[in-house]
Amino acid sequence: MKKRSVTRLLFCFLIFHLFLLSNDLGAAPDPFPTFPCLEPNVRFWIDTYTKYPTTAGIIHDMTDLSIVYGVIDLLQPDKPGSRQFNQERIQVAKEQYKKILEDLAENGEPKDPEKKSVAALFGPKSSPAVFREAINNIRCQVGQKDRFERGLIRSGAYLQRIKAIFRSRGLPEDLSYLPHVESSFDVTAFSKAGAAGIWQFTRSTGRKFLTVNKFLDERRDPIRASEAAAKLLKSNYERLGNWPMAVTAYNHGTAGILRAKEELGTYEVVFESYSGPLFKFASRNFYSEFLAARHVAKNYLQYFSDIRLNKSLEAREVPTKGQASVADLSRLHEVDPETIRVLNPALGQPVFKGQRQVPKGYMLRLPADSAKGLVVSSAALPQIHPDLRQ
C-alpha cells in the first residue's frame, strides 16, 4: 500500500513538472507578433503572395486593406508595351470606383447592385463622410504569386546559410525571410533608388557595412550582405527595443521610427496613427508584408505544392594571396570563369572583362568539390540575369 502511494506521488510530481515545463516552453512569445490591427493587412499580403499573379491588379483601399473593390487583368510586366497598357487599365478601374464612391457620398442609399456591393465592403461604418474619404484612398497592388514562387525556389540556395548567420549573432532566424519582401531572393535585383542585392542596401547604407564600388559591390553577395543585414537589424533592435519597429526601420530608417516611437509609444499606435511625411504605404505595411512572407515561406507547400527549392549552395572560401585576374584564378583552382561569376556576384564587370584584378585578401567563393581538383561547371548553379553578363 505504501509502495503504491509513493508511486502515485512520483507520478503526480512528474506531471506537475511536465506542466510547468510546457508552460515555460509556451511562455516564450513570438518575437514577431501579429497584433489585431495588423490582421487584415497580413491576410491581404498573404493573398497577394499566394492567389494573384503579376497579371492581376488588386484594387483596394489604401488604409483599410480588408476593403478590396475588385481584381483586374493586366499584361505580363516584361511584355513590350505592358507598362503603359497596365497603367491605363489601372487608371480606368480607379476612376470607375471613384465615381461609385462619389455617388454613395452624394446620394446615400444605393440601388444599383454594383454600388450596393461597394457600400457593403464598408459594413456598419459606412457613411457619406467615410465614402468621401475613401475616394482618395483607392490603390492598385499588382499580384506577386509567380514572383514569390520564383523567390522561394531561389531561396533554397541561401536560406540555411543565412539562418545560421542570424543564429550566430543571437537574432531570430526568421529574419532570414525578409528578402522575400525586399527582392524575392534575386541577387541581381536593382531598384530605381539604387538599392542592390537580396537585402536591397542603398549605396550609402551599404557602405557602412560593406565594400561598395564599381569593381567590388558586396551588396550583391547574398552571404556578405546577409552578415551586414544582421548587423543593421541588431542595431535597430538595440535602439528601438522590439522587432516590429526594428523591421519597419529597415525600410523606413532608424531615425524616423525613433521619432515615431518617441511621439506615440507602441508599434500598434505608430501603425495606426503615425503621420510622418515619409511614413507612407510602403513603410506602414513593411512589417505586415514580412509577417505574410514569413508565413507563406514557412508553409510554402500549402500554397505551392508542386515546387522544389534550389539545393543549398555548397561552397568554400579561399582568400586571394595577392591581386589576380579571374583567368588566373580560374586556372589555379580549376573552376570555369562563369562559375566564379555566379558564386561571386560582388565582383564587378571590369573584373570579369580583365580590366581590373580581384583584390588581395578577397574571400573567393568556390564550389566545395573544387577542392578535389575537379573542373566544375556552372550549369547546375543559380543562373545570373543576362543583363549582368554584358
N, C-alpha and C positions, 0 to 999 in steps of 0.2 A: 504493500500500500504506500509506504514511504517512498519507494523507488518510483512509483507511478506519479506521485506528487512532484518529485524532483524533475522528472521528465517533462511534466506539464509546465512547470515553472521555466525550465530551459527553453521550451517551445515558445512560451509567451515572450520571454526575453528576446529570443531571436526575431520573432515577428515585430516586436516593438522597435528593435534597431533597424530592421529592414524598412519599417515605416518611416523612421527618421531619415534613413539614407535616401529613400525615394523622395522625401520632401526636400532634402538638401539638393539632390540632383535636379529636381523640378524647380527649385527656387532660383536657379541661375537664369536671369532674364535674357531675352534676346537682345543683343546689343543694337539691333536694327528693328525697333518696334513699329508696327503698323497702327498708328493712332486712328481712332474712329473717324476723325476729319479727313484722313487720307484714303479711306477705303474706296470711295468712288473713283478716285484718281488711279489707285493701284489696279482696280478692275479694268478701268479704261485702257491702261498701258498693257495689261496682260492681253486684252482683246487686240490691241494694236499689234502686238508681237506675235500673236498666235492665230488670229482669224482673218486679218485683212492684209493682202499683199500690196506691193508698191503700185499696183494698178487700181487701187481703191483709195478714194478720198473720203475721210470721215468728217462730216460737217457737224460741228459741236459747239457748245457754249464754252468760252474760254475760262470762265470762273468756275462753273459747276459742270464737271466732266461727266456727271450722270445724265446730262441733257445732250443726247445725240439726235440731231434732226434727221439725218439720213446719210447714206453712203453712195457716192457717185463713182462711175467708171473713169479711169484715167489711162493714158498711154504709158507703156514701159518708159522709165526715166531715160534709158540710153537710146531710145528710138529717135531718129532725126526729126526735129520739129516738135518733139514732145513737150518741151519746156513751155513754149508759147501756147500750144493747144491746151495743156493742163491748166495753165494759169487762167486762160479764158473760161474754161469749163468750171473751174472753182469759183471764179467771179460771178458767173451766171447763177450758180447754186446759192451763193451767199446773198445775191440780190433777191432771189426767189424767197428765201426765208426772211430776209429783211422786210419785204413787203407784207408777208404774213404777220410778222410781229408788229409792224406799224398798224395794220388793220385791227389786230387784237387790242392794241393800246388805245385805239380811237373808238372802236365800235363795241367793245365789251364782249358779250356772249357770242361765240362763233356759231355759224350754221353750216358752213362748208366742212365736209369731212376732213380735209387736209388741215384746215385751221383748228378743228377740234383736236386732231391728233397732236398738233404742235402745242396747243394750250394744255393738253393732258400731261405733257412732259414736265410742266412746272408744278403739277399737283396742287395741293391746297394753298400754296404760297402765291399762286398766280393772281396778278392784279395788273391794271394798266401801267402802274409805275414799274413793276417788275418786267413787263414786256418791253417797255420803253428803254430800260437799262440794257436789256438783252440784245437790242438792235445793234449795239456797238461791240458786242462780245462774240460775234459769230467768227469761228475759225475753222480752218481745214487742216486735219492731220493726215498725212499720207501713211497708208498701211506699211508695216515693216515685216510681215511674216517671212517672205522669201529672204530678205536681208538678214533677219535674225537667224534663220536656219543656216545660212552660209556662215554666219559668225559662230554658231555652235560647232559646226564642222571644223572651222579653223582653230577654235579654242582648244581642241583636243591636243594640239601640238605643244601648247604652252601652259595649260592650266595647272597641271601638277607642280611644275617648277614655280609658277607664280604663287600658288598657295603656300609652298614651302618658304618662299621669301617672306610672306606676311607672318607666317607662324614663327619664323626665326626672330622676328622683331617684336613678338608678343602682341600682334594685331589680329583681329578676326579674319580668318582666311576667306570668309565670304566676300571681303572687299575685292577679291580676285575676279568677281563677276562684273565689276564696274566697266571694264572695256566693252561689254555688250552695249552699254548706253553710249559710250564715247565714240567707238569706231567699229563695232562688230568684229573685233579682233583682227582688223585689217592692218598689217604692218605698213602698207603703202598709203594709208589714209592721210589726207592733207586737206585742211579746211580753208575756207576763204580768209579766215583770220590768221592763217599761217601756222595753225596748230598741226603737229605731226605725230604719227605713230599710233599705237593702240591706246595709249593714255592721253593722246591729244595735248601734249605740252606745247604752249606757245614758246617762241624763242626766248623771251625774257624770263619766263618761269623755268624753262628747261635749263638755262644757263646757271641757275642757282644750284643745280644738282648734277649736270651732265656737260659733256663737251659738245658744243653746237657750233659748227662752222661749215663751209661749203665742201670740205674734204672729209669731215667726220661729224656725223649728226647722230648722237646716241639716243635721241628721241625716237628714232626709227628702230632701235634694237629692243625687242619686246622684253628681254631679260634686264638689261641696264635700265630701261625706262620703268620697269616694274619696281626695281630697287629704289629709284627716285620717287615713284608714286607712293611707296611705303613710307619714305621719309616725310613727304609732304602731308600725307594723311595723318601720320602720327603727330606731326607738328600741329595740324588743325585740331586734332582731338585734345592735345595738351592745352591748347589755348581756349577751346570752346567747351570742353567738358562732356560732350556727348556725341554719339556718332551721327544722328540725323543732321546736326548742324555741321559737323566735320565733313560729311559727304557733300552737303549743299555748298559748303565753302570751296570744295574742289572745283565747282562750276562757277560760283559767283565771286569768289575771292574771300580770303580770311577776314580782311579788314571790314568789308561790307557786312558780313554775318556777325562780326563782333559788335558793330554799331546796332544791328537789328536786335541782338541779344541784350545789349545794354538798354535799349529803348523799350523792349517788350517782354523780355524774360525767356519763356519757354519756346521750344521749337514750334509747338502747336499754334501758339499765338502769333509767332512770326509767320508761319504758313498762312494763317487765316487773315492777318491784319497788316502785315508789313507793307509799306508802300514806298520803299526806297526807289529813286529814279531809275536804277539799273536792275531792280528786282522784278523782272518781267516773267513771262510764261515759262521760259526755259529754266530759270533759277528756281522758281516756285515749284516746278514739277520734277526737278532733278532727282531728289530723294525718292519720290514716288516711282519714277522710272527705274531707279536702281532696285527698289523692292520688287517691282514687277519682273525685271530682268533676272534677279536672283531666283525668284520663284520658278520662272519658266526654265532657266538653265538647270536648276536642281531637279526639275521634274520633266525634262525635255521629252522623254519617251511618252509621256501623257499627251503631248501636243504634236510631236514629230516622231511618230512611231517607226518610221522606215528609214531613218538616217543613221549613219555611222560616223562617229567623230574621228578626226585625224589621229593617228598614233602619236603618242608623246614623243617629242623630238629628242632623241638621244644624241648628245654632243659632248665633246671635251674642249677645254680651253687651253691654248698654248700661248704664252707671252712671246711677242716678237723680240729677239735679242738686239735687233738694230733695224733701221729703216730697210724696207724690202718691197719690191714690186709684187703685185698679185701673181704675175707669171712665175717669178722666182719661188714664191710660197707654194704655188700650185705644184711645181716640180719637186720641191723639197718634201712636201707632205703627201705627194701622190694623190691629190684631190683636184678634180677639174675646176676651172675658174668659176663656172656657173654655180657649183655647189658652195664655193666660198662666198659668192654674191648672196645667195639665198640665206646662208647661215649668218652672214654679217651685214645686215641691211643698214648698219650705221655708216659703212664706208661709202663715200660719195662717188659720183660718176667720174671725176678726174682721176680717182684711184684706179678704177677699172679700165679707164681709157689709157692708162700708163702715163698720165700727166703728173701724177703725184704718187708717192710711195706710202705704204702702210707705216704709220709712225712707230718708233721704238717703244716697246712696253705695251703695245696694244694687245688685248687678250683676244687672239684669233680663235674663233669658234670653228671646230672641225667635226666631222662625223665621228662617233665613238669608234666605229670599226676601222677608221683610217689609221689607228694606232697599230694595226696589224700589217701595214704596208700595202693595203689594198687600194686600187684606183676606184674611187667612189663616184657614182653618177648622181646627178641632181634630179633624175627623173621622178624619184619617189618622194622628194621633199616638197614642202609647201611652195606653191607657184607664186612668183613675184609678178606684179602688174606689168603688162607690156610697156607702159609709158616710162617705167623706170629703167628699162633696158637700153634706152637710146643713148 
